[in-house]
Amino acid sequence: MTEDTTRDQAPERGGASDAAPSRADKRTSAPRKPKDPGAPGLVAVLRTRLAQVVWTAAVVCALFLAVGALLIALGANTGNALVRFVLDVADALDLEVFARRNGVFEMTGSDAATKNALANWGLAAVAYLVVGRVVDRIVRP
């Protein structure tokens, strides 16, 4: 077969029924398509950002509590401004429920302050992470 015979056997294109509709036909005949529901809108973006802020705040709170408990366990110098700042923030974040003194757990005996800090602030850190993740999942679209 030569090229001339294959061209002759190919079906013709461009008939009246195969022609693409003109621009005017497209405007009048096709209804407008609604926006793609999968495309992120402004509300979805805002909810995502809010969820990220909530999760980040929960992680920062848990980090302060965990570092505060570690500083107590290691016997850090409470006269140091940075150590004092971390302990003060951790004291504020424990919400008096997970306080070092009179918290959920109240240990006695040797190293009671260390045990109380590790148990109560550790539990508070876990609670912040769990609540932060739950709120993140609720807010996120």
Buried (B, 14 or more C-beta within 10 A) or exposed (E): EEEEEEEEEEEEEEEEEEEEEEEEEEEEEEEEEEEEEEEEEEEEEEBBEBBEEBBEEBBBBBBBBBBBBBBBBEEBEEEEEEBBEBBEBBBEBBEEEBBBEEBBEBBEEEEEEBBBBBBBBBBBBBBBBEEBBEBBEEBBE
